[in-house]
Amino acid sequence: MKPIWIVDDDRSIRWVLEKALTRANLPCRSFPSASEALAALDNETPQALVSDIRMPGASGIELLQEVKSRHPALPVIVMTAYSDLESAVSAFQGGAFEYLPKPFDVDAAVALVRRAIEESLREDQVDESVLGSPEILGQAPAMQEVFRAIGRLSQSQVTVMITGESGSGKELVARALHKHSPRAQGPFVAINTAAIPRDLLESELFGHERGAFTGAQNMRRGRFEQADGGTLFLDEIGDMPSELQTRLLRVLSDGTFYRVGGHSAVRANVRVIAATHQPLEERVKQGMFREDLFHRLNVIRLRLPALRERSEDIPLLAKHFLARSARDLGVEPKRLTPASLDVLSRFRFPGNVRQLENVCHWLAVMAPTQTIDVQDLPPELLDSLSRDALANDVVASEPALSGGFERGTGATDAPRAFGAADQAGLRTTSDAGVWQNSLQTEVERQLARGDADLMHNLTQQFERVLIASALRATRGRRIEAASRLGIGRNTITRKIQELGMEDEAG
């Protein structure tokens, strides 16, 4: 491995970092100025570079800019005793791997250098296949079925109904159906019927004549006319007012309509693709959607799976969105670690692909380093994931916690979530993995939140659940409970006192 370069005019800082890196078996080399480091850069390249900002001569920011212009992938850690906003912004805008304010913890600095080394040793930052920007990404079987359906419909002009949750990509599928159809050279016009006030929707769809209503100073072509020869995508069709449903049925029947305030029939050759997140059959039964219109639209139905139904696609989508966000924002691409990808893959994403895209856009801006680890993910995502995992395990552990033994009053609800009270979970390896995963999620959440004394607090909560469950299983007999847990009688008595469980233990 190539050495780590340390650039600082302060000899004591160089000495401390050299000793720390040497103890960590990391080769290093020091420079008292940016100019000397740049001269050495002509002949060799470090594995990573740690530089002060304010130095005589060229500054650390200037060094950073020059290093990045020659070696864009080289991670640079910027450190300074002046922890001001301007320095931090300048460092990150210049492509710094991380910003390290002085004074710093030596062990934390070494850990940061190790992260920088891992980054520099990684292969090409972005998979070239991701940069191809395909129309729709998906390797899951459910998405492959969608792709096959689009292929089968490529030579057809039949009306299609797309169903799926909000944010699952219904408009992308509609655009793909248009692009691969005989109407590909015609216009693709999209309208969200739920986003337009009902008193304006008729004019939006069918246009209006001059003087048709107050403010109609000119004739206006509606979306049907705009889509003539092409495809009209009617998103959220389930929210269309009943009076417009009748007019839409007429257009689908004979291809003619009247502009608002008009007296001459207008003909439009339009293929209609509709989409909804609502169960239209239920709305038909409730009298909120015309049954004859439903059958007109529901000629071919494509169901888009929710993102949680194809979680294996999340890493592929996340890499794609991160790369695209980097291009759009003009920043260096970032990479998700396997651990962070695993966390993302376990999140349910109620907003589906749109929510994942927003998360990646946030990470492209806010993640502190080029390598995104679990603690760098949005706090609200980690909190939500933790709550979901805890809630699931609470249900599993509820029976074992009943019967007069109350849970403890720890800082979190983690004891219940760990599932230790579930006796079956204690006996089977497969069930044990559930509470272990929940424990890991809770620890990551508390670490990301900055909580202290995790070992002490969580250990106490864990012991509380074990003892309470054993006492319940033995009907309060301490000696038998201690035997079941594999501890001594004096130990369980001492633990009950330390944990404040005398009332529970009887």
C-alpha positions in Angstrom: 0.0 0.0 0.0 1.2 3.5 -0.8 1.9 5.9 2.1 -0.5 8.4 3.6 0.7 11.9 3.2 0.5 14.4 6.1 0.8 18.1 5.2 1.0 20.6 8.1 3.3 23.4 9.0 2.9 22.4 12.7 5.7 19.9 13.5 3.8 18.6 16.6 0.7 17.7 14.5 2.9 15.9 12.0 4.6 14.0 14.8 1.4 12.9 16.5 -0.2 11.7 13.3 3.0 9.9 12.2 3.2 8.0 15.5 -0.5 7.1 15.4 -0.5 5.9 11.8 2.8 3.9 12.4 1.2 2.2 15.4 -1.7 1.3 13.2 0.7 -0.2 10.7 -0.1 2.4 8.1 2.9 3.8 6.2 3.1 7.6 6.1 5.2 10.6 4.9 5.1 14.2 6.1 5.5 17.6 4.4 5.7 21.0 6.2 4.1 22.8 3.3 1.7 22.4 0.4 4.4 23.3 -2.2 6.6 20.4 -1.1 3.7 18.0 -1.3 2.8 19.2 -4.8 6.4 18.8 -5.9 6.4 15.2 -4.6 3.1 14.7 -6.4 4.9 15.0 -9.7 6.7 11.7 -9.1 4.4 9.7 -6.8 0.9 9.4 -5.5 -0.2 8.8 -1.9 -2.9 6.4 -0.8 -4.7 9.2 0.9 -3.7 12.8 2.0 -4.3 14.6 5.3 -3.7 18.4 5.1 -4.1 21.5 7.2 -6.0 24.4 5.7 -4.1 27.5 6.9 -0.4 27.2 6.2 2.3 29.6 5.0 2.4 29.8 1.2 -0.2 27.7 -0.6 -3.3 26.9 1.6 -4.8 23.5 2.1 -7.7 24.4 -0.1 -5.3 25.3 -2.9 -3.5 22.0 -2.3 -6.9 20.2 -2.4 -7.9 21.8 -5.7 -4.6 20.9 -7.3 -4.7 17.3 -6.0 -8.2 16.8 -7.3 -7.4 18.2 -10.7 -4.6 15.7 -11.1 -6.1 12.7 -9.2 -9.9 13.1 -8.8 -10.3 9.8 -6.9 -7.6 10.5 -4.3 -9.3 11.0 -0.9 -8.2 14.2 0.9 -8.9 14.8 4.6 -8.8 18.5 5.5 -8.1 19.6 9.1 -8.0 23.0 10.7 -8.1 24.7 14.0 -10.5 27.3 12.5 -13.8 25.4 12.6 -15.8 28.0 10.7 -18.6 27.6 8.1 -16.5 29.1 5.3 -13.7 26.6 5.7 -16.1 23.6 5.8 -18.0 24.7 2.7 -14.7 25.4 0.8 -13.4 22.0 1.8 -16.4 20.1 0.7 -16.9 22.1 -2.5 -13.4 21.3 -3.4 -14.1 17.6 -3.1 -12.6 16.9 0.4 -13.2 13.3 1.7 -13.8 14.7 5.2 -13.4 17.8 7.3 -11.5 17.2 10.6 -11.6 20.1 13.1 -8.7 20.5 15.5 -8.2 19.5 18.2 -9.1 15.9 17.2 -9.1 12.5 18.8 -6.2 10.6 17.5 -8.0 7.3 17.3 -10.9 9.0 15.5 -8.4 10.5 13.0 -6.8 7.1 12.4 -10.3 5.5 11.8 -11.0 8.3 9.4 -7.8 7.6 7.5 -8.7 4.0 7.3 -12.1 4.9 5.7 -10.2 7.1 3.2 -7.9 4.2 2.4 -10.9 1.9 1.8 -12.3 4.5 -0.5 -9.1 4.8 -2.5 -8.8 1.0 -2.8 -12.3 0.6 -4.3 -12.7 -0.1 -7.9 -14.3 2.3 -10.4 -16.7 4.6 -8.6 -19.8 4.0 -10.7 -20.8 1.0 -12.6 -20.9 1.9 -16.3 -24.1 0.0 -16.7 -25.8 2.4 -14.3 -24.6 5.4 -16.4 -26.5 4.2 -19.4 -29.7 5.7 -17.9 -32.1 3.1 -19.1 -35.8 3.9 -19.2 -36.8 1.7 -16.3 -34.5 -0.3 -13.9 -35.4 -3.6 -12.4 -34.1 -7.1 -12.2 -36.7 -8.5 -9.8 -39.1 -11.1 -11.3 -42.1 -8.8 -10.9 -40.4 -6.1 -12.9 -39.3 -8.6 -15.6 -43.0 -9.4 -16.0 -43.7 -5.7 -16.6 -40.9 -5.5 -19.2 -42.3 -8.6 -21.0 -45.7 -7.0 -21.1 -44.3 -3.8 -22.6 -42.6 -5.9 -25.2 -45.8 -7.8 -26.1 -47.7 -4.5 -26.4 -45.0 -2.8 -28.5 -46.9 -3.2 -31.8 -50.3 -2.6 -30.3 -52.3 0.6 -29.7 -54.8 -0.9 -27.3 -55.9 1.0 -24.2 -53.9 0.1 -21.1 -54.6 0.5 -17.4 -51.6 0.8 -15.1 -52.2 0.2 -11.4 -49.7 0.6 -8.5 -48.9 2.6 -5.5 -48.0 6.3 -5.7 -44.3 6.7 -6.6 -43.9 3.2 -8.1 -43.2 4.6 -11.6 -46.5 4.4 -13.5 -45.7 7.4 -15.7 -42.3 5.8 -16.7 -44.2 2.7 -17.8 -46.6 4.8 -19.8 -43.8 6.6 -21.5 -42.1 3.3 -22.3 -45.4 2.0 -23.8 -45.6 5.1 -26.0 -41.9 5.0 -27.0 -42.2 1.3 -28.1 -45.5 1.7 -29.9 -46.4 2.6 -33.5 -47.2 6.1 -32.1 -43.7 6.8 -31.0 -43.3 9.7 -33.4 -46.4 11.4 -32.1 -46.7 13.4 -28.9 -46.9 12.0 -25.4 -49.1 14.2 -23.2 -49.6 13.5 -19.5 -52.1 15.0 -17.1 -52.7 14.2 -13.4 -56.5 14.4 -13.0 -56.2 14.6 -9.2 -53.9 17.7 -9.3 -56.3 20.0 -11.3 -59.4 21.6 -9.7 -62.5 20.0 -11.0 -63.9 23.2 -12.5 -60.8 23.6 -14.6 -60.3 19.9 -15.5 -62.8 19.9 -18.3 -61.1 22.8 -20.0 -57.7 21.1 -19.5 -58.9 17.9 -21.1 -61.1 19.2 -24.0 -60.1 22.8 -24.4 -62.4 25.8 -24.7 -63.7 28.4 -27.1 -63.1 32.1 -26.8 -65.6 33.6 -24.4 -66.7 30.2 -23.0 -66.3 31.6 -19.5 -64.9 34.6 -17.7 -61.2 34.9 -18.6 -61.4 32.7 -21.8 -60.1 35.4 -24.1 -58.7 33.0 -26.7 -59.5 29.5 -28.0 -57.4 26.9 -26.3 -56.7 23.3 -27.4 -57.1 20.7 -24.6 -54.9 17.7 -23.9 -56.8 15.5 -26.2 -56.1 17.7 -29.2 -52.5 18.2 -28.1 -52.1 14.4 -28.0 -53.6 13.9 -31.5 -51.6 11.1 -33.3 -49.9 10.1 -30.1 -50.6 9.0 -26.5 -52.6 10.7 -23.7 -51.6 9.5 -20.2 -54.4 10.1 -17.6 -52.8 9.7 -14.2 -54.9 9.1 -11.1 -58.0 8.4 -13.2 -59.9 7.2 -10.2 -60.2 10.8 -8.9 -62.0 12.0 -12.1 -65.3 13.7 -11.3 -68.4 11.8 -12.4 -69.6 14.3 -15.0 -66.2 14.2 -16.8 -66.3 10.4 -16.7 -69.3 10.6 -19.0 -67.5 12.9 -21.4 -64.4 10.7 -21.4 -66.5 7.6 -22.1 -67.9 9.4 -25.2 -64.4 10.2 -26.5 -63.2 6.7 -26.0 -66.3 5.4 -27.8 -66.2 7.5 -31.0 -63.1 9.7 -30.8 -65.0 13.0 -30.9 -65.7 15.7 -28.3 -66.7 19.3 -27.9 -64.5 22.1 -26.5 -66.1 23.9 -23.6 -68.4 26.5 -25.1 -68.0 24.9 -28.6 -70.7 23.7 -31.0 -68.5 21.8 -33.5 -67.3 18.3 -32.8 -63.6 17.8 -32.7 -62.0 14.5 -33.6 -58.7 13.3 -32.1 -56.8 10.1 -32.8 -55.5 9.4 -29.4 -54.3 6.3 -27.6 -55.3 6.5 -23.9 -53.2 5.0 -21.1 -54.7 5.4 -17.7 -53.2 4.9 -14.2 -54.5 4.8 -10.7 -53.4 3.8 -7.2 -57.0 3.1 -6.1 -58.9 -0.1 -6.4 -61.3 0.9 -9.2 -63.5 -2.1 -8.8 -64.3 -0.9 -5.3 -65.1 2.6 -6.5 -67.4 1.1 -9.1 -69.3 -0.8 -6.4 -69.5 2.4 -4.4 -70.9 4.2 -7.3 -68.0 6.6 -7.5 -66.7 5.4 -10.9 -68.7 4.4 -14.0 -68.7 0.7 -14.7 -68.8 1.2 -18.4 -65.8 3.5 -18.3 -64.0 1.1 -16.2 -64.4 -1.6 -18.8 -63.4 0.8 -21.6 -60.1 1.6 -19.8 -59.4 -1.9 -18.3 -58.6 -3.6 -21.7 -55.1 -4.5 -20.7 -54.0 -4.1 -17.1 -50.4 -3.8 -15.9 -49.7 -3.9 -12.2 -46.5 -2.2 -11.0 -45.1 -3.8 -7.8 -44.3 -1.7 -4.8 -40.6 -1.2 -4.1 -40.9 -3.3 -1.0 -42.0 -6.2 -3.3 -38.8 -6.0 -5.2 -36.2 -5.0 -2.6 -33.5 -6.8 -4.6 -33.7 -3.8 -7.0 -33.0 -1.2 -4.4 -29.1 -1.4 -4.6 -29.3 -1.1 -8.4 -31.8 1.8 -8.2 -29.8 3.6 -5.5 -26.6 3.5 -7.4 -28.4 4.8 -10.5 -30.0 7.7 -8.6 -26.8 8.6 -6.8 -24.9 8.8 -10.1 -27.6 10.8 -11.7 -27.8 13.2 -8.7 -24.1 13.7 -8.9 -24.3 14.6 -12.6 -27.3 16.9 -12.0 -25.7 18.7 -9.1 -22.1 18.8 -10.5 -20.6 16.9 -7.5 -18.4 13.8 -7.3 -20.3 10.5 -7.3 -20.7 8.8 -4.0 -20.9 5.1 -3.1 -23.0 3.2 -0.6 -21.3 0.6 1.5 -22.7 -2.9 1.6 -24.0 -2.2 5.2 -25.9 0.9 4.1 -27.3 -0.9 1.1 -28.5 -3.6 3.4 -30.3 -1.0 5.6 -31.9 0.6 2.5 -33.0 -2.8 1.3 -34.8 -3.5 4.6 -36.7 -0.2 4.5 -40.3 -0.5 3.3 -40.3 2.8 1.3 -43.9 3.8 1.5 -43.2 6.4 -1.2 -41.7 3.7 -3.4 -39.1 4.6 -6.1 -39.8 8.3 -5.8 -38.9 8.2 -2.1 -35.7 6.3 -2.8 -34.8 8.8 -5.5 -35.3 11.7 -3.0 -33.2 9.9 -0.4 -30.3 9.5 -2.9 -30.6 13.1 -3.9 -30.3 14.0 -0.2 -27.3 11.8 0.2 -25.6 13.3 -2.8 -25.8 16.7 -1.1 -25.6 15.9 2.6 -23.5 12.7 3.1 -20.2 13.9 4.6 -17.9 11.6 2.7 -17.7 9.9 -0.7 -18.4 6.5 0.9 -21.9 6.5 2.5 -22.1 4.3 5.6 -25.2 3.5 7.7 -24.7 6.5 10.0 -24.8 8.8 7.0 -28.3 7.8 5.9 -31.1 10.3 6.7 -32.0 10.2 10.4 -35.7 9.9 9.7 -35.2 6.8 7.6 -33.1 5.1 10.3 -35.7 6.1 12.9 -38.6 4.8 10.8 -36.7 1.5 10.0 -36.0 1.1 13.7 -39.6 1.7 14.7 -40.9 -0.8 12.1 -38.4 -3.5 13.3 -39.3 -2.8 16.9 -43.0 -2.9 16.3 -42.8 -6.2 14.5 -40.8 -7.8 17.3 -43.1 -6.4 20.0 -45.9 -8.3 18.5 -43.8 -11.5 18.6 -42.8 -11.0 22.1 -46.1 -9.8 23.6 -47.4 -13.1 25.0 -44.2 -13.8 26.9 -44.2 -10.3 28.5 -47.8 -10.6 29.8 -48.8 -12.2 33.1 -47.9 -9.4 35.6 -44.3 -8.7 34.6 -44.0 -5.1 33.4 -41.2 -4.1 31.1 -38.5 -1.7 32.4 -38.4 2.0 32.1 -35.2 2.2 30.0 -34.4 5.0 27.6 -36.0 3.1 24.7 -38.5 0.4 24.0 -35.6 -1.8 22.9 -36.0 -4.6 25.5 -39.4 -5.6 24.1 -38.1 -5.5 20.6 -35.1 -7.7 21.2 -37.5 -10.7 21.4 -35.5 -12.2 24.2 -38.8 -12.8 26.1 -40.0 -15.0 23.3 -39.0 -18.5 24.6 -39.3 -20.0 21.2 -37.0 -17.4 19.9 -34.4 -18.4 22.5 -34.5 -22.0 21.4 -34.3 -21.7 17.6 -31.4 -20.2 15.6 -33.7 -18.9 12.8 -35.9 -17.0 15.3 -32.8 -15.7 17.1 -31.8 -13.8 14.0 -34.9 -11.7 14.2 -34.0 -10.1 17.6 -30.4 -9.8 16.6 -31.2 -7.9 13.5 -33.5 -5.6 15.6 -30.7 -5.2 18.1 -28.3 -4.1 15.4 -30.9 -1.7 14.0 -31.5 -0.2 17.4 -27.7 0.2 18.1 -27.2 1.9 14.7 -30.1 4.2 15.4 -28.7 5.3 18.8 -25.2 5.7 17.4 -26.5 7.9 14.6 -28.4 9.9 17.2 -25.3 10.4 19.3 -26.4 8.5 22.4 -23.8 7.7 25.0 -23.3 4.7 27.4 -24.9 2.3 24.9 -23.2 -0.8 26.3 -24.3 -0.1 29.8 -27.9 1.0 28.9 -28.6 -1.8 26.4 -27.0 -4.5 28.6 -29.3 -3.5 31.5 -32.3 -3.6 29.3 -31.4 -6.9 27.8 -30.8 -8.4 31.3 -34.1 -7.1 32.4 -36.0 -8.9 29.6 -34.1 -12.2 30.3 -34.8 -12.1 34.0 -38.4 -11.1 33.7 -39.1 -13.8 31.1 -37.3 -16.5 33.2 -39.3 -15.5 36.3 -42.5 -15.6 34.4 -41.7 -19.1 33.0 -40.9 -20.4 36.5 -43.8 -18.6 38.2 -41.5 -16.3 40.2 -39.2 -19.0 41.6 -35.8 -17.3 41.6 -33.6 -20.3 42.1 -35.2 -22.1 39.2 -35.1 -19.0 37.0 -31.4 -18.6 37.8 -30.8 -22.2 36.9 -32.6 -21.8 33.6 -30.6 -18.7 32.8 -27.3 -20.4 33.8 -26.4 -18.0 36.6 -26.1 -18.3 40.3 -28.8 -17.6 42.9 -26.8 -14.7 44.4 -26.3 -13.2 40.9 -30.0 -13.2 40.0 -30.8 -11.6 43.4 -28.2 -8.9 42.9 -29.3 -8.3 39.3 -33.0 -7.9 40.4 -31.8 -5.3 43.0 -29.6 -3.4 40.5 -32.3 -3.3 37.9 -35.0 -2.2 40.3 -37.1 -5.3 39.6 -38.1 -6.2 43.2 -41.8 -5.4 42.5 -41.8 -7.5 39.4 -39.9 -10.4 41.0 -42.3 -10.5 44.0 
